[in-house]
Amino acid sequence: MSRKFFLRNIVALLVLNAWGMACFAKDPFTKVTFSGEKSLRISADLYTASSGKKAPIIILFHQAHSSRGEYRSIAPRLLRMGFNCLAVDTRAGGKDRWNGVENETTEDALKKKMPDNYDAAYHEMEAALKWVKDNKFTGKIILWGSSFSASLAFRLAEEHSKEISVLLAFSPGEYFEGRPQVVASWAGRLKNIPTFVSCGSGEKSRTKPIYDAISGNNKTFYLPEKGEHASSILMEDPGKNWKPVEQFLGRFKES
């Protein structure tokens, strides 16, 4: 092998490697911000499908003490399925433990001395739905909640049933002190919204009563063999736990 040929190939490999690193380094999302209650600054990551705003959009809400970063490994997979995704920071959060993304909505709520309980976080969920509609996304709107936000997603779906097409709730529970069956009551008032419910392997006694309260048969319950809580079951045992989710969502992909 000549020295010239060797150097040319080394240069080609370096260029290819640099190009590859640049491709993998590029985030598959765009950060967006919008206003919520009392001008609270809400941060979110928008993942845009190749077919644009006509594709269905999944609004992703995190669990307590977490952030939109909870979905940095989940949303790209949904994106590959053809769904737009909006992963939203609510004030009931913090730095997520999977990707270390700070919750900027929580930070702004603290600066403004606003309450940061679960009920207060519902305002961000409504604001996210409004943002999707205001920005002319025309595909189906799908809610995805994780832990406390899974519980509130039932409320959002019940109160905005004309706008919401599908609901996925990971580890919903009766997390609201003094209101022992409020989530089940929201679930019981859902009308014709296909619903997927899942939870950690040891959480059935907390989650299944909410699932059972949903009227009709257009619902799916999945109890994994492995996985502790909420949306993180998809990271803890992705080989098995993604399959029922993909099967369920496959019914609602853009036709």
C-alpha positions as CSV (number, residue, x, y, z in Angstrom):
1,M,0.0,0.0,0.0
2,S,1.5,3.4,-1.0
3,R,1.9,6.2,1.5
4,K,-0.4,8.4,-0.6
5,F,-3.1,5.8,-0.7
6,F,-2.8,5.3,3.0
7,L,-3.0,9.0,3.8
8,R,-6.0,9.4,1.5
9,N,-7.9,6.7,3.3
10,I,-7.1,8.1,6.7
11,V,-8.4,11.5,5.7
12,A,-11.6,9.9,4.3
13,L,-12.1,8.0,7.5
14,L,-11.6,11.1,9.6
15,V,-14.1,13.0,7.5
16,L,-16.6,10.2,7.7
17,N,-16.2,9.9,11.4
18,A,-16.6,13.6,11.9
19,W,-19.8,13.6,9.8
20,G,-21.1,10.6,11.8
21,M,-20.4,12.3,15.1
22,A,-22.2,15.4,13.9
23,C,-25.2,13.4,12.9
24,F,-25.4,11.6,16.2
25,A,-24.7,14.8,18.2
26,K,-27.6,16.6,16.7
27,D,-30.6,16.7,19.0
28,P,-33.8,15.2,17.4
29,F,-35.9,17.9,19.1
30,T,-36.3,21.7,19.3
31,K,-36.8,23.4,22.6
32,V,-39.9,25.5,22.8
33,T,-41.3,27.8,25.5
34,F,-44.7,29.1,26.1
35,S,-46.6,30.9,28.9
36,G,-48.8,29.2,31.5
37,E,-50.7,30.4,34.5
38,K,-49.7,33.9,35.6
39,S,-47.0,34.0,32.9
40,L,-45.2,30.9,34.2
41,R,-42.5,30.0,31.6
42,I,-43.1,26.5,30.4
43,S,-40.2,24.6,28.6
44,A,-40.8,21.7,26.3
45,D,-39.0,19.6,23.7
46,L,-40.7,19.3,20.4
47,Y,-39.9,16.2,18.2
48,T,-41.3,16.8,14.7
49,A,-42.2,13.9,12.5
50,S,-41.3,13.9,8.8
51,S,-44.9,14.4,7.8
52,G,-45.1,17.5,9.9
53,K,-48.1,18.9,11.7
54,K,-50.6,16.5,10.1
55,A,-49.1,13.6,12.0
56,P,-50.6,12.6,15.4
57,I,-48.9,14.4,18.3
58,I,-48.2,12.8,21.7
59,I,-48.0,15.2,24.6
60,L,-45.6,13.7,27.2
61,F,-45.8,14.5,30.9
62,H,-43.1,13.4,33.4
63,Q,-43.4,12.0,36.9
64,A,-42.7,13.8,40.1
65,H,-39.2,15.3,40.7
66,S,-38.4,14.8,37.0
67,S,-38.4,16.8,33.7
68,R,-38.9,16.6,30.0
69,G,-35.6,14.8,30.0
70,E,-37.5,11.7,31.1
71,Y,-38.4,11.3,27.4
72,R,-35.0,11.8,25.8
73,S,-34.8,8.1,25.0
74,I,-38.5,7.4,24.7
75,A,-39.6,10.2,22.3
76,P,-37.1,9.4,19.5
77,R,-38.7,5.9,19.3
78,L,-42.1,7.4,19.1
79,L,-40.8,9.8,16.4
80,R,-39.6,6.9,14.3
81,M,-43.1,5.4,14.5
82,G,-44.3,8.6,12.8
83,F,-45.6,10.6,15.9
84,N,-44.9,14.2,16.7
85,C,-44.0,14.5,20.4
86,L,-44.1,17.4,22.9
87,A,-42.3,16.5,26.2
88,V,-43.3,19.1,28.7
89,D,-41.8,20.4,32.0
90,T,-44.4,21.0,34.7
91,R,-43.7,22.8,38.0
92,A,-43.9,19.5,40.0
93,G,-40.5,18.4,38.9
94,G,-36.7,18.6,39.1
95,K,-33.7,17.1,37.4
96,D,-34.6,13.8,35.8
97,R,-32.5,10.9,36.9
98,W,-32.0,9.4,33.4
99,N,-30.6,12.2,31.4
100,G,-29.9,14.9,34.0
101,V,-32.1,17.6,32.4
102,E,-33.1,20.4,34.7
103,N,-36.8,21.2,34.9
104,E,-36.9,24.9,33.8
105,T,-40.6,25.3,34.6
106,T,-40.0,24.2,38.2
107,E,-37.2,26.7,38.4
108,D,-39.4,29.6,37.1
109,A,-42.2,28.6,39.5
110,L,-39.8,28.7,42.5
111,K,-38.6,32.2,41.4
112,K,-42.2,33.3,41.2
113,K,-43.0,31.6,44.5
114,M,-45.8,29.7,42.9
115,P,-47.2,26.5,44.4
116,D,-45.6,23.3,43.0
117,N,-48.1,20.6,44.0
118,Y,-49.7,18.2,41.7
119,D,-53.0,20.1,41.3
120,A,-51.1,23.2,40.4
121,A,-49.2,21.3,37.7
122,Y,-52.5,20.7,35.9
123,H,-52.3,24.2,34.6
124,E,-49.2,23.3,32.6
125,M,-50.9,20.3,31.1
126,E,-53.8,22.5,29.9
127,A,-51.3,25.1,28.6
128,A,-49.5,22.4,26.6
129,L,-52.8,21.2,25.0
130,K,-53.6,24.8,24.1
131,W,-50.1,25.3,22.6
132,V,-50.6,22.3,20.4
133,K,-54.0,23.6,19.2
134,D,-52.7,27.2,18.7
135,N,-49.8,25.9,16.6
136,K,-52.1,24.2,14.2
137,F,-51.2,20.5,14.7
138,T,-54.0,18.8,12.8
139,G,-53.4,15.2,13.7
140,K,-54.8,13.2,16.6
141,I,-53.8,14.5,20.0
142,I,-52.6,11.8,22.3
143,L,-51.9,12.2,26.0
144,W,-49.1,10.3,27.8
145,G,-48.8,10.6,31.6
146,S,-46.2,9.3,34.0
147,S,-47.1,8.7,37.7
148,F,-48.9,11.8,39.1
149,S,-49.3,13.2,35.6
150,A,-50.9,9.9,34.5
151,S,-53.5,10.5,37.1
152,L,-54.0,14.1,35.9
153,A,-54.1,13.0,32.3
154,F,-57.4,11.3,33.1
155,R,-58.8,14.7,34.3
156,L,-57.4,16.4,31.2
157,A,-58.9,13.8,28.9
158,E,-62.3,14.0,30.7
159,E,-62.4,17.8,30.7
160,H,-61.2,18.1,27.1
161,S,-62.7,15.0,25.6
162,K,-63.5,16.7,22.2
163,E,-59.8,17.4,21.6
164,I,-58.2,14.3,23.0
165,S,-58.2,11.1,20.9
166,V,-56.1,8.7,22.9
167,L,-54.7,8.3,26.4
168,L,-51.7,6.4,27.8
169,A,-51.3,6.4,31.6
170,F,-48.2,4.8,33.2
171,S,-48.6,4.2,37.0
172,P,-51.6,6.3,37.7
173,G,-52.7,6.3,41.3
174,E,-54.9,8.1,43.8
175,Y,-52.1,10.5,44.7
176,F,-54.3,13.4,45.9
177,E,-54.6,13.6,49.7
178,G,-58.2,13.9,51.0
179,R,-59.7,12.7,47.7
180,P,-59.4,8.9,47.8
181,Q,-61.1,8.0,44.5
182,V,-60.9,11.2,42.5
183,V,-58.8,9.6,39.7
184,A,-61.2,6.7,39.4
185,S,-64.1,9.2,39.1
186,W,-62.3,11.0,36.2
187,A,-61.6,7.6,34.6
188,G,-65.2,6.6,34.9
189,R,-66.3,9.7,33.0
190,L,-64.1,9.0,29.9
191,K,-66.2,8.6,26.8
192,N,-64.9,6.7,23.8
193,I,-61.3,7.5,24.3
194,P,-59.0,4.5,23.7
195,T,-56.9,4.1,26.8
196,F,-53.7,2.2,27.6
197,V,-52.8,1.7,31.3
198,S,-49.6,0.2,32.7
199,C,-47.7,0.3,35.9
200,G,-44.7,-1.2,37.6
201,S,-44.6,-4.9,38.4
202,G,-45.5,-4.3,42.0
203,E,-48.1,-1.5,41.6
204,K,-51.1,-3.4,40.3
205,S,-53.2,-2.9,43.5
206,R,-52.8,0.9,43.1
207,T,-53.3,1.2,39.4
208,K,-55.8,-1.5,38.4
209,P,-58.8,0.0,40.2
210,I,-58.4,3.1,38.1
211,Y,-58.3,1.0,35.0
212,D,-61.3,-1.0,36.1
213,A,-63.3,2.3,36.5
214,I,-63.0,3.1,32.8
215,S,-66.3,2.4,31.2
216,G,-66.5,0.4,28.0
217,N,-64.1,-2.1,26.4
218,N,-61.8,0.3,24.5
219,K,-59.0,-0.1,27.0
220,T,-55.8,-2.1,27.5
221,F,-54.0,-3.0,30.7
222,Y,-50.4,-4.2,30.7
223,L,-48.5,-5.4,33.8
224,P,-44.8,-6.0,33.0
225,E,-42.6,-8.7,34.5
226,K,-39.9,-6.1,35.1
227,G,-40.0,-2.4,35.7
228,E,-40.7,-0.4,38.8
229,H,-42.7,2.7,38.0
230,A,-44.3,4.9,35.4
231,S,-42.7,5.6,32.0
232,S,-39.4,4.4,33.2
233,I,-40.6,0.8,32.7
234,L,-39.7,1.4,29.0
235,M,-36.1,2.0,29.9
236,E,-35.8,-0.7,32.5
237,D,-36.9,-3.6,30.2
238,P,-37.3,-2.1,26.7
239,G,-37.1,-5.5,25.0
240,K,-40.5,-6.6,26.4
241,N,-42.2,-3.5,27.6
242,W,-42.2,-1.5,24.4
243,K,-44.1,-4.2,22.5
244,P,-47.6,-3.7,23.9
245,V,-47.1,0.1,23.7
246,E,-46.2,0.0,20.0
247,Q,-49.0,-2.4,19.3
248,F,-51.5,-0.1,21.0
249,L,-50.2,3.1,19.3
250,G,-50.0,1.4,16.0
251,R,-53.8,1.7,15.7
252,F,-53.4,5.5,15.7
253,K,-50.6,6.2,13.3
254,E,-51.2,8.5,10.4
255,S,-53.1,6.6,7.7
